[in-house]
């Protein structure tokens, strides 16, 4: 069933990676997970609102528990184009 929404709030967190893409090795990014690594280094992150929204439901992030009933939708995206630049990623999101 397709839902219809009057309004969508899209939050794009540039350079805030959450796990690697399947082609990460091609770009020297094998093992990338910016939020996870920061959480480990800082002995946990204190981001309760992001936790309630469901951020840790994508990948484990120390200090942010997965939400049993997230208050938002999250996704982990991969670019269709052969690259990883910011502008191309933004264009693909809005296409």
N, C-alpha and C positions, 0 to 999 in steps of 0.2 A: 504494500500500500504506500503510495507516494504522499508525503506530508507537504502542505503548503504553508509557508511562513511569510508574514508581512515584513519582517525585519530580521536581519542576520548581523551579528557582531562577529567580525573576523579579526582575530588577534594573530599577527604574524610575528614570531620572535626570531628575527634574523640572527644567524650564527649561534643559535642555542640548539645544538644538536641533541637528539634523543635516540641514540642507536645508529648503527651504520646502515647504509644502503647496500643492496646486493653488489653494486659495482664499486664499492669503496676502495678495493685494492687497486683498481685502475688509476685512482687519484692519490694514492698514498694515505688513505684514510681508514685503513683496516683497524678495527677496534674503537672507532670514534663513538663517543657518547658523552658530549660536553656536560650535560646536567648530571649524569651519573658520576663522572669523574670529579666534578666540583663537590658533589655530595659526599663522596668518599674522602676527598682531601680536607673538607671542612667538618668532618665527623657528623654529617647530616645537614640538611637544609631545613630552614624554618619557613615554609611557604604554605600555611594552612589553607588559604583560600584556593590556591592552585590545586592543592590536594583534594579539596571538596569538589572542585570542578572535574577532577579525574586525571590529572597529569600523570600520576604514577601507574595508571592503568595501561599505559603504553609499554613502558620499560620500568624496571625497578630503579628508584632514586632514594638513596639513604636519607631518612628523616621525613620523607613524604609517603604516608601510607596510601595504598590504593583505596579508592572510594567504592564502597559496596553499591551505592546508588549515586553515580556521578551527577552533578547538577548541570553538566554541559556535555557536548560532544567533542572528542579529541580525535585526531588522526595523525598518522605518520605518513608523510608524502615523499614520493620520489619524482624527480623531474623526468619528463618524457624525452627531453632533448639530451644530446650527448654532451654533458657539461654539468657544472654546478654553480654557475654564477647567480647572484641575487636577482638581477632584473629578469632573467629568463624564468626563474622560479616564480616571481610575482606575476608575470604575464600568464604563465600556465595556470596559476590558481584562479585568475579572473576570467579565463577563456571559457 
